[in-house]
Amino acid sequence: MKKAVQFGAGNIGRGFIGQLLFQSGYETTFIDVNEEVISAINRIGSYIINIVGKKPRFLKIQNIKAISARDKKAVVSELVSTDIAVTAVGNSVLEKIAPLIADGLVERKKKNVERPLNIIICENLLGAGHVFRKLVLESLDKSLWDYAKKNLGFVESVVSRMVPVVPRNISEEDPLCIAVEEYCTLPVDKDGFIGEIPDIKGMVPYENIDAYEERKIYTHNAGHSICAYLGYQKGYKFIWEALEDKEIYSVVTGALRETGEALIKKHGFSSQKHYEHVDDLLYRFANKALGDTVCRVGRDPIRKLGPNDRLIGSAKLALEYNIEPINICKGIAAAMKYDYSEDPSACQLANSIKQEGIDFVFKNICKIESQGKIVKLVKGELI
């Protein structure tokens, strides 16, 4: 049986990649720090995915085991024998697993493993391949850099499957419980692979992955977060409730027209296919069975207001193609007002605005000029 190492046994690791690997005939080893999840995987040897949508069903994922990321020796041993590795750990954790990848490569060289190791990077990060490659090389002796370049493939991907957080009372009863939407396609960078591209169900290799990464961030992520922040302002709990509000729906679709026209001009997407994609996203956002909340989608507003992230990045992209980001800026203004008390990032943002003023946020978080078009449009919404 083919072997895979999955860094991260969370929502995307178990709820998306785990399914693709299982259905493609892989034995998967999950690497994580959550001892409860690790123990449950090893004790049960399987878990159930609840797929919700038009055709709800349950899918049993088998041929799995788990190892603590703290057990360096065991992780490196798995990397020596694996056929492929995948990450779904969150951007900030990549630097922590880079040394493990580096040590795994060293051992593969010592044991004369001839086949290359391709790493599919499932993170919400533009240029993730370049970022992770740099981190891994920094963890290697320079004498091994040429070997690494010939034997390590860094494959960027576009993760679009929605996997909401499982309510605490349910996860406490069953730490492996997971619910997902039906959508199960993983675009990947065809040019990121070294050697033969593995046959993984649902994985679609593209030559121009940058275009699809931008489409994900400035369409899926942007529309989702704008819906969440506007929904929070009106007191809605669920994303589907927010989308049923005509005013919010109008702003979200308006924002997606602004980013859509820019993306079509920049990447040459078919207008018809792009807006079919938008319609499909809106349908998926409105999936009541997911139970996705505005607070989950809106969490960490400071990151989402970053200079190249889904909100400010969308507005900048629109302006680059002479499109006035009126609706995007309505979403940015709502994000500036997101003050959910159980979200540390939201509290920090609210305190920064209260103590330092809104211009401080534009300069230090959004990193845009205080007299620019985006700031003027956002301030107009904040009055």
C-alpha positions as CSV (number, residue, x, y, z in Angstrom):
1,M,0.0,0.0,0.0
2,K,1.2,3.5,-0.8
3,K,2.2,5.6,2.2
4,A,1.4,9.3,3.0
5,V,2.4,11.6,5.8
6,Q,-0.2,14.2,6.7
7,F,1.1,17.0,8.9
8,G,-2.0,18.3,10.7
9,A,-4.9,16.2,11.9
10,G,-7.3,19.1,12.1
11,N,-10.3,20.1,10.0
12,I,-8.5,20.1,6.6
13,G,-6.1,17.3,7.4
14,R,-8.9,14.9,8.4
15,G,-11.9,16.4,6.7
16,F,-10.3,16.9,3.3
17,I,-6.9,15.5,2.6
18,G,-7.5,12.4,4.7
19,Q,-10.5,11.6,2.4
20,L,-8.5,12.1,-0.8
21,L,-5.6,9.9,0.4
22,F,-7.9,7.1,1.6
23,Q,-9.9,7.1,-1.6
24,S,-6.6,6.9,-3.6
25,G,-5.3,3.8,-1.8
26,Y,-2.9,5.4,0.7
27,E,-2.1,4.4,4.2
28,T,-1.9,7.8,6.0
29,T,0.1,8.7,9.1
30,F,-1.2,11.9,10.7
31,I,1.4,14.1,12.5
32,D,-0.1,16.4,15.2
33,V,0.4,17.8,18.7
34,N,-3.2,17.1,19.9
35,E,-2.7,14.0,22.1
36,E,-6.4,13.4,22.4
37,V,-6.8,13.2,18.6
38,I,-3.6,11.1,18.2
39,S,-4.8,8.7,20.8
40,A,-8.3,8.4,19.3
41,I,-6.9,7.7,15.8
42,N,-4.6,5.0,17.1
43,R,-7.2,3.4,19.3
44,I,-10.0,3.3,16.8
45,G,-8.0,3.1,13.6
46,S,-10.6,5.0,11.6
47,Y,-13.0,8.0,11.7
48,I,-16.3,9.1,10.1
49,I,-16.7,12.1,7.8
50,N,-20.2,13.5,7.8
51,I,-20.7,14.9,4.2
52,V,-23.6,17.4,4.2
53,G,-25.3,18.9,1.2
54,K,-27.7,17.6,-1.5
55,K,-26.6,14.1,-1.0
56,P,-25.7,13.7,2.7
57,R,-23.8,10.6,3.6
58,F,-21.2,9.2,5.9
59,L,-17.8,8.1,4.8
60,K,-15.5,5.9,6.9
61,I,-11.8,6.8,6.6
62,Q,-9.5,3.8,7.3
63,N,-5.8,2.7,6.9
64,I,-4.7,5.5,9.3
65,K,-2.4,6.0,12.3
66,A,-1.0,9.0,14.2
67,I,2.3,10.2,15.6
68,S,3.1,13.1,17.9
69,A,5.0,15.9,16.2
70,R,7.1,16.0,19.3
71,D,8.4,12.5,18.6
72,K,11.1,13.6,16.1
73,K,12.6,10.1,15.6
74,A,9.2,8.6,14.7
75,V,8.3,11.4,12.4
76,V,11.6,11.2,10.5
77,S,11.2,7.4,10.2
78,E,7.8,7.9,8.5
79,L,9.3,10.5,6.2
80,V,12.0,8.1,5.1
81,S,9.4,5.5,3.9
82,T,6.6,7.7,2.7
83,D,5.6,8.3,-0.9
84,I,4.2,11.7,-0.4
85,A,3.7,14.3,2.4
86,V,1.0,17.0,2.9
87,T,0.8,19.9,5.2
88,A,-2.4,21.5,6.6
89,V,-1.1,23.1,9.8
90,G,-1.6,26.8,9.5
91,N,0.9,29.3,8.1
92,S,2.6,30.0,11.4
93,V,3.3,26.3,12.1
94,L,5.3,25.7,8.8
95,E,8.5,26.9,10.5
96,K,8.1,24.3,13.1
97,I,7.7,21.4,10.7
98,A,10.4,22.5,8.3
99,P,13.2,21.0,10.5
100,L,11.4,17.7,10.5
101,I,11.2,17.7,6.7
102,A,14.9,18.6,6.6
103,D,15.9,15.8,8.9
104,G,13.7,13.4,6.9
105,L,15.5,14.3,3.8
106,V,18.9,13.7,5.4
107,E,17.8,10.2,6.4
108,R,16.4,9.5,3.0
109,K,19.8,10.4,1.5
110,K,21.6,8.2,4.1
111,K,19.3,5.2,3.2
112,N,19.7,5.8,-0.5
113,V,16.0,6.4,-1.1
114,E,15.9,7.1,-4.8
115,R,12.4,8.5,-5.3
116,P,11.9,12.2,-4.6
117,L,9.6,13.5,-1.8
118,N,6.9,15.8,-3.0
119,I,5.2,17.9,-0.3
120,I,1.7,19.3,-1.1
121,I,1.2,22.5,0.9
122,C,-2.4,23.1,1.9
123,E,-2.2,26.5,3.5
124,N,-3.9,29.8,2.9
125,L,-0.7,31.5,1.9
126,L,0.2,33.1,-1.5
127,G,3.6,31.7,-2.6
128,A,3.5,29.0,0.0
129,G,5.9,26.9,-2.0
130,H,8.6,29.5,-2.0
131,V,8.0,30.3,1.7
132,F,8.2,26.6,2.8
133,R,11.2,25.8,0.6
134,K,13.1,28.7,2.2
135,L,12.2,27.4,5.7
136,V,13.4,23.9,4.9
137,L,16.6,25.0,3.2
138,E,17.4,27.2,6.3
139,S,17.1,24.0,8.4
140,L,19.6,22.1,6.1
141,D,23.3,22.3,5.9
142,K,24.2,24.2,2.7
143,S,26.1,21.2,1.4
144,L,22.7,19.5,1.0
145,W,20.9,22.3,-0.8
146,D,21.6,21.0,-4.3
147,Y,20.4,17.5,-3.2
148,A,17.2,19.1,-1.7
149,K,16.5,21.0,-4.9
150,K,16.6,17.7,-6.9
151,N,14.7,15.6,-4.4
152,L,12.2,17.8,-2.6
153,G,9.1,19.0,-4.5
154,F,7.1,21.9,-3.0
155,V,3.6,21.8,-4.4
156,E,1.3,24.7,-3.8
157,S,-2.5,24.0,-3.7
158,V,-5.8,25.8,-3.4
159,V,-7.9,24.5,-0.5
160,S,-11.5,25.4,-1.0
161,R,-13.5,22.8,0.8
162,M,-15.4,24.3,3.8
163,V,-14.9,22.4,7.1
164,P,-16.5,24.3,10.0
165,V,-15.4,24.0,13.6
166,V,-17.2,21.2,15.4
167,P,-19.1,22.5,18.5
168,R,-17.1,21.9,21.7
169,N,-19.8,19.7,23.3
170,I,-19.6,17.3,20.3
171,S,-15.8,17.3,20.0
172,E,-15.4,16.6,23.7
173,E,-17.6,13.5,23.2
174,D,-15.9,12.5,19.9
175,P,-12.6,14.2,19.1
176,L,-12.6,12.8,15.6
177,C,-16.0,14.0,14.6
178,I,-15.9,16.0,11.4
179,A,-18.5,17.5,9.0
180,V,-17.7,18.8,5.5
181,E,-19.4,20.0,2.4
182,E,-19.6,17.9,-0.7
183,Y,-17.1,20.0,-2.7
184,C,-13.9,17.9,-2.8
185,T,-11.5,19.2,-5.5
186,L,-7.9,20.2,-4.8
187,P,-6.1,22.2,-7.5
188,V,-2.3,21.9,-7.3
189,D,0.8,23.3,-8.9
190,K,1.7,20.9,-11.7
191,D,5.2,22.4,-12.0
192,G,5.9,22.0,-8.2
193,F,6.2,18.2,-8.5
194,I,9.6,16.5,-9.0
195,G,9.2,13.3,-11.0
196,E,5.9,11.5,-11.5
197,I,2.7,13.3,-10.4
198,P,0.8,10.9,-8.1
199,D,-2.7,9.8,-9.0
200,I,-4.8,11.2,-6.1
201,K,-8.6,11.4,-6.5
202,G,-9.9,14.9,-6.5
203,M,-6.4,16.5,-7.1
204,V,-6.2,18.5,-10.3
205,P,-2.7,19.7,-11.5
206,Y,-2.7,23.2,-13.1
207,E,0.3,25.0,-14.8
208,N,-0.9,28.5,-13.7
209,I,-1.6,27.8,-10.0
210,D,-0.9,31.4,-9.1
211,A,-4.1,32.5,-10.8
212,Y,-6.2,29.9,-8.9
213,E,-4.5,30.9,-5.6
214,E,-5.5,34.5,-6.2
215,R,-9.0,33.5,-7.2
216,K,-9.4,31.5,-4.0
217,I,-8.2,34.4,-1.8
218,Y,-9.9,37.3,-3.6
219,T,-13.1,35.4,-4.4
220,H,-13.8,32.6,-1.9
221,N,-12.0,34.1,1.1
222,A,-13.0,37.7,0.4
223,G,-16.7,36.9,-0.2
224,H,-16.8,34.6,2.8
225,S,-15.2,37.1,5.2
226,I,-17.2,40.1,4.0
227,C,-20.4,38.1,4.6
228,A,-19.2,37.2,8.1
229,Y,-18.3,40.8,9.1
230,L,-21.5,42.3,7.8
231,G,-23.5,39.4,9.4
232,Y,-21.8,40.1,12.7
233,Q,-22.8,43.8,12.6
234,K,-26.5,42.7,12.1
235,G,-26.4,40.1,14.9
236,Y,-26.6,37.0,12.8
237,K,-25.0,33.8,14.1
238,F,-24.7,31.8,10.9
239,I,-23.3,32.6,7.4
240,W,-26.5,31.3,5.8
241,E,-28.6,33.8,7.8
242,A,-26.4,36.6,6.7
243,L,-26.7,35.7,3.0
244,E,-30.5,35.6,3.3
245,D,-30.3,39.3,4.2
246,K,-30.8,41.2,1.0
247,E,-28.6,44.1,1.9
248,I,-25.7,41.8,2.8
249,Y,-26.2,39.7,-0.2
250,S,-26.1,42.8,-2.4
251,V,-22.8,43.9,-0.9
252,V,-21.2,40.4,-1.1
253,T,-22.2,39.9,-4.7
254,G,-21.1,43.5,-5.5
255,A,-17.7,42.8,-4.0
256,L,-17.3,39.6,-5.9
257,R,-18.1,41.5,-9.1
258,E,-15.3,44.0,-8.3
259,T,-12.7,41.2,-7.6
260,G,-14.1,39.2,-10.5
261,E,-13.6,41.8,-13.2
262,A,-10.1,42.4,-11.9
263,L,-9.2,38.6,-11.9
264,I,-10.7,38.1,-15.3
265,K,-8.5,41.0,-16.7
266,K,-5.4,39.8,-14.9
267,H,-5.5,36.1,-15.5
268,G,-7.7,35.7,-18.6
269,F,-10.4,33.7,-16.9
270,S,-13.5,33.0,-18.9
271,S,-16.1,35.5,-17.7
272,Q,-18.9,32.9,-17.9
273,K,-16.9,30.2,-16.0
274,H,-15.7,32.7,-13.4
275,Y,-19.2,33.8,-12.5
276,E,-20.4,30.2,-12.6
277,H,-17.7,29.7,-10.0
278,V,-19.0,32.7,-8.0
279,D,-22.6,31.4,-8.1
280,D,-21.4,28.0,-6.9
281,L,-19.6,29.6,-4.0
282,L,-22.6,31.5,-2.9
283,Y,-24.7,28.3,-3.0
284,R,-22.0,26.6,-0.9
285,F,-21.8,29.5,1.6
286,A,-25.6,29.2,2.1
287,N,-25.4,25.5,3.0
288,K,-27.4,25.4,6.3
289,A,-26.3,21.9,7.0
290,L,-22.7,23.1,7.5
291,G,-23.8,25.3,10.4
292,D,-20.9,27.6,9.7
293,T,-20.9,30.7,12.0
294,V,-19.9,34.3,11.3
295,C,-17.5,34.2,14.2
296,R,-15.6,31.2,12.8
297,V,-15.3,32.8,9.3
298,G,-14.6,36.2,10.7
299,R,-12.0,35.1,13.3
300,D,-8.5,36.8,13.4
301,P,-9.5,40.1,11.6
302,I,-6.0,41.5,12.0
303,R,-4.6,38.8,9.7
304,K,-7.5,39.2,7.3
305,L,-6.8,43.0,7.1
306,G,-3.2,42.4,6.1
307,P,-1.8,44.2,3.0
308,N,-2.1,41.2,0.6
309,D,-4.9,39.2,2.3
310,R,-8.5,38.8,1.3
311,L,-9.8,42.3,2.1
312,I,-7.1,44.9,1.5
313,G,-5.6,42.7,-1.2
314,S,-8.9,42.5,-3.0
315,A,-9.3,46.3,-2.9
316,K,-5.8,46.9,-4.2
317,L,-6.3,44.4,-7.0
318,A,-9.5,46.1,-8.1
319,L,-7.9,49.5,-8.1
320,E,-5.0,48.1,-10.1
321,Y,-7.5,47.4,-12.9
322,N,-9.4,50.7,-12.5
323,I,-12.3,49.2,-10.6
324,E,-13.6,51.2,-7.7
325,P,-13.8,48.8,-4.7
326,I,-17.0,50.3,-3.2
327,N,-18.4,47.0,-1.9
328,I,-15.1,45.6,-0.8
329,C,-14.5,48.7,1.3
330,K,-17.9,48.2,2.9
331,G,-16.6,44.8,4.0
332,I,-13.3,46.3,5.2
333,A,-15.3,48.8,7.3
334,A,-17.3,46.0,8.8
335,A,-14.1,44.1,9.6
336,M,-12.7,47.2,11.4
337,K,-15.8,47.1,13.6
338,Y,-15.6,43.4,14.4
339,D,-15.2,43.3,18.2
340,Y,-16.2,39.7,19.1
341,S,-15.1,39.4,22.8
342,E,-14.0,35.8,22.5
343,D,-11.7,36.5,19.6
344,P,-8.3,37.8,20.9
345,S,-7.4,39.3,17.5
346,A,-10.8,41.2,17.4
347,C,-10.2,42.5,20.9
348,Q,-6.7,43.7,19.9
349,L,-8.0,45.4,16.8
350,A,-10.8,47.1,18.8
351,N,-8.3,48.3,21.4
352,S,-5.9,49.6,18.7
353,I,-8.6,51.6,17.1
354,K,-9.8,53.0,20.5
355,Q,-6.3,53.9,21.8
356,E,-4.4,54.8,18.6
357,G,-7.1,55.7,16.1
358,I,-8.2,54.2,12.7
359,D,-5.2,55.6,10.9
360,F,-2.9,53.5,13.1
361,V,-4.6,50.4,11.8
362,F,-4.4,51.5,8.2
363,K,-0.7,52.2,8.5
364,N,0.5,49.4,10.8
365,I,-1.9,46.5,9.9
366,C,-3.2,47.2,6.4
367,K,0.0,49.1,5.5
368,I,-1.7,51.5,3.1
369,E,-1.4,55.2,2.7
370,S,-3.8,57.2,4.9
371,Q,-4.8,59.5,2.0
372,G,-5.4,56.7,-0.5
373,K,-8.6,55.7,-2.2
374,I,-9.2,52.6,-0.1
375,V,-8.9,54.6,3.2
376,K,-11.3,57.3,1.9
377,L,-13.9,54.7,0.9
378,V,-13.6,52.8,4.2
379,K,-13.7,56.0,6.3
380,G,-16.9,57.0,4.4
381,E,-18.5,53.7,5.7
382,L,-17.3,54.3,9.2
383,I,-18.9,57.7,9.6
